[in-house]
Amino acid sequence: MMDKRKQTILLAVTTDYIATAEPVGSRSIVKHYQLGISPATARNEMADLEESGYLTQPHTSAGRIPSDKGYRFYVDVLMDTYELTKRERDTIMLHIEQKRRDVESLITGVARLVADLCENAAVVLGPIVQRSRYKHISFVPMSGNRVMVILVATPGIVENQVVDVGHDIDSDDLNVVANFLNEKLNGIYLHSISDQLIRSLAQQISRYASLMSGAEEFLRTVLQVGDDGRVYLEGASHMLIKPEFRDVSRVRSLFEFLERRDVVRSMLRRMDRTNAVTTTIGKENEIEGLKECSVIQATYGYGGDVAGTIAVIGPTRMNYSRVLSIMKQISRSLSDALEDLQSG
């Protein structure tokens, strides 16, 4: 159990290092934080904290910095909650209000907003289509036996694809099929559209001669949309000006991770089934490219369902309190905007 004085010193070192990016000496914290102890006493306490793994000493400095363990104790025990300023709250509200015309604009805008406010890299996992509810479908005949399929799902997700049906198809038949599907499928989750349901629907529409030969295959193509969620990345350039990433090998490892969208998506998917805001610090990250970073993730959703994940990636020397408050506010505001789109 860490005693109160050591907690106060760890808080002072962590606060100072987050603000300055410079290793912190005992004389500095005694001077700036009014600890009521001598520099020698502070130095001894810092040595104990280092021995316990909460602080570490860079080779080139007499000062100390928090370790991953120290940051974890800071986040879990010592850190105060940051209250967003009116300007920060207004910025978030105005930005999301301006982008709420469609899901794509909202998610792209949120990724940029998170990156700019937090001054770190931001990644957002867009809504996964299979978790959305069917709204309506329409078909547009094209040349060469092709049909443009426009599938709309809640809260405003639009999926377009061109399907080659292999034969001429009458536009009136397409309209009848679209109306039939819209009546039968309205409001159901896309992931619940099973092969059995598709076979049943195909049998019911098979009386339309132009679709008779391939109704089941056609429906499977247009209704069973495979989508793991698009990954939106913004603000990677913020990392290049961080003192921690002056080391080329560090920034290369991070950028190699960010380029692998499948790995980024997998990381975000592990989070997106909860409603919590999580902080992963340094070596707590399983991914090699993030071992020198901290990741703060929050989910967003609508209709009681989790739709996707927002994440900030930055150095372990992160302003955790402020970033956590920003993430919570943006998560709530984005969820509210998606609810409005869904009801609209």
N, C-alpha and C positions, 0 to 999 in steps of 0.2 A: 504494500500500500504506500503510495507516494504521499509524503507529508505536505502540509500547506505551503511551507516555504519553497520547497522544490517545485511545487506546482506553479507558484508565483514566478519563479525564475524561468521555468520552461515556457510559461506564457509570455514573459518579457522577451526571451530569446526568439521565440517563434514569431511574435508580432513584429519585432524589429527586423528580423531577416526577411519576412514577407514584404515589408515596406522598402527595404534598401538593397536586397540581394547581396549584402556584405556580411561576412562572418562576424559574429557578435562577441565582444570581449566583456569580461566581468566589470571593468571600470565603466564601460559605456552603459550597461543596464543599471548599475547603481546610481549613475548620474541622471539618467533620463526617466527612471521608473520609481524613484524614491522608495527603495526597498527597505531602508532603515538598517542596512547592514554594511559592513566594510567590503571593499573590493576583494580582499583576501578570503573573506567568508563566502562571497559569491563565487569566487574561483573554485573553492573547495566543493561547493554544492554543484557547480557545473561539471566538475570532474566526476562526482558521484553519478550525475545524470548521464554522463558519457559512458561510465562503466556499466550502467544499467541499460544502455542501448537507446536512450531517448535523444541524446545529442551525439554529434560526430564532429571531428576536427579535420578540416581540409589540410593537406600536407603543407601547403604554402602559407598557412595563416595561423596566428596565435588564437584567433577567435573560434567560435563553434557555431554549428548550424543544426537544425533539427534533422533527425533521421526519419525514415518512414514510420518507425515506432513512435517517435516524438510527435509527428504530424497526426498520427492516428489518435493519440491521447488528447491532443489539442482539439481535434474535431469532435471527439466523443464526449469530452469532459470539460475542457477549459473555454472553448469558444463561445462568445456571446452571439446572439442572433442579430444579424444586420437588418436594420429597417430601411427599406428603399426610400430614397428621396422622392419628393413630389415630381421632380423632373424625370427621374427614372421611371416612375409609374406611368406618367403621362406619355413618355416615349414609347413604352411597351403598348399601351392602349391605342395610341394614335397609329403606330406602325401596323398593328394587327387589323385595326379598323380599315385602313387603306388597302389591305391585301385580301379582305375577306370575300372577294367576288367569286373565287373558286379555290378548290383544294390545292392545286398546283401553285398558285400565287401565294397562298398562305404558308405552305411548307417551305418554299424557297425563301420567302421573306423572313420567316422565323429563323432559319439557319443563318442568314446574314445578320439579323438582329442579335442573336445569341453571341455570334463571333465578335461583333462590334462592341456590345455592352461588356462582355467578359474579357475582351482583348486576348482571346485564345482561339484555337481551332474549334469549330462546331460541326457536329455531324448529326443528321436527323434521319431516322428511318420513317419513310412515308407510310401512309395507311396501307395495310395489306388488303388487297381486293377481296380475297377469299373470306375475310372476316366481316365484310360489308354486307348490307342487305340489298337485294335486288330492287331496283326502282322501275326501270323500263328499258326496252330494247327497240331499236329501229333498224331497218335495212334499206340501203340505197343501192339500186341496181347500177352496175358499171359495165364497161365493155368487156368482151371476152369471157363471158360466163362468170364474171366475178361480182361479188356483193360486198359493199362496205357495211360492216356491222358496228353499230354504236351502242355500247352497253353502258348504262348509267346506274351506279350504285350509291347508296348513302355513304357519306354525307354530301356527295357531289362529285364522286370519282367517275371519270369518263374513260372508258377503254375502247379504243378504235382498232379494228383489224379488217383486213381484206381477205375474204374467203373465196376460193375457186370452187364453185359447186359442180363443175364438170359438164354442165348442160345449160341450155336456155332456161330462164326462170321468169315467170310473169310477175310484174311489180304488184299487181292486185293480190296474187297469192302471198307474196312477201308481207304485204300489209295485214292480211288476214292472220298469218302466222305470228307476226309481231303482236297483234292485238290479243291473240290467244295466249301467248306466253306472258304478256303483261297482266292478263287477268289471272292466270294460274299461279304465277310466281311472285307476284307483288309482295314485298316485305320479308321474303324468306332469305336466310343467309346463303350466300353463294356456295360456301363450303358444304351445305346440306343438299346441293343438287347432285344426287348420286346417279350412278349408271342405271339403277332400277327406275328412278324417276324419269331419266332421259328416255329410256325405252318406252315407258308408259306415254310420255308426251309425243314421242315419234309415232306411236301407233295411232294416237288421236288425230295427228295432222296428216297421216299418210294418205288420206282421201284426196289431198291436193296433188294432182297428177305430176306437176312439175317437181315436187319434192319427194315423191314416193320412193324413188330408187335410192335416195341417200339421206333420208330425214334424220335417222339416228346419228350418223356420222356428223352431219351438219350441226345438230344441236350440241353434240359433245364438243365440237370445235368452238362454238360461240359462247357456250355457257360455262364450261369448266376452264375458267381463266386461271392460269398458273402464274402467281405473282408473289414473290417473297418481300415485296416492299422496296421501293427505290431508295437509294442512299444519297442524301444531299450533303455536300461538303462545302464549307465556307471558312475563310479566315486562317488558312494554313500559313499564310505569310506572316501572321502575328508571331508565329513561333521563331521566325528567323531573327527577330530583334530581342529575344529573351537572352539574358546573359548565360543561362544554363545550356543554350544550344549554340554557343560559339564553337563548341567541339563538333566538327563536321560529322564524325561517326554517329553521334547522338541524333543529330537532325536527320541524317540519312536513314537511320533505323526507323525513326518515326514516319518519315515520308514514304518509305517502302510499305509500311503498314497501311497508311492512308490510301495508297494507290490500289491496295487489294480490297476492292469493294465487297467481295464475298466474305472476307474475314471481318471487315467492319460490320457488315450486316449480321453475321453470326454473333458478334459481341453484343450488338443492340438487341437482337432477338432473345438472347438469354435474359435480358432485363424486362422485356415488354409484356410479361404476363403478371406483373405486380403493379401496384399503385404507389410504390414507395419511391423516394428520392435516395439514391445511393451514391456513396463516395468510395472509390477504389484508389489506393495510394501506392505509387511506386511498385515495389516488388510484389504487392498483393495482386497486381495484374498478371494474368496468365500469359498474355501475348508479349513476346520478346520486345517488340518495338515500343511497348508502353511501360517497360520496367523503370524508366526514368521520369515517368509522367503520372499525373493524377487524372482520373476520369470521374466526372460528376454526371449522373444520368437521371432523367425524370421521364415518366411516361405521360402521354396525353390520350384522350379518347372522347367518345360521345356515346350517348345512349347506354351508359353503364359499362361499356366495353372499352378495353385498352386498344387503341388504334396503332400506336407507334411509340418511338422513343426519341428523346432529345439528349444529346451528350455534349459536354464541354471537355476538351482535351488540352491540358497545359502542363507546365512543369509542376513538380511537387511543391514548389514555392508558389502556391496559388492563394489568392484571397478567398479562402473557402467560405467564410461567412457571407460575403457579398454575392459570390457566384451561386451559392445555394439559394439565397433569397431571390435572385434573378430567375433562376431555373424554376422555382416553385411558382412564381408569378406568371412567367411565360407559359408554363404548362397549363395553369388554370385558364389563362386568357385564350390560348389556342383551343383548348377543349370547349370553352364557351362559344368561340367562333364556329367551330365544327358543329356544335349543337344547333346553332342558328341556321347554318347551311342545310343541315338535315331537315329541320322543320320548315325551311323555306322551299 
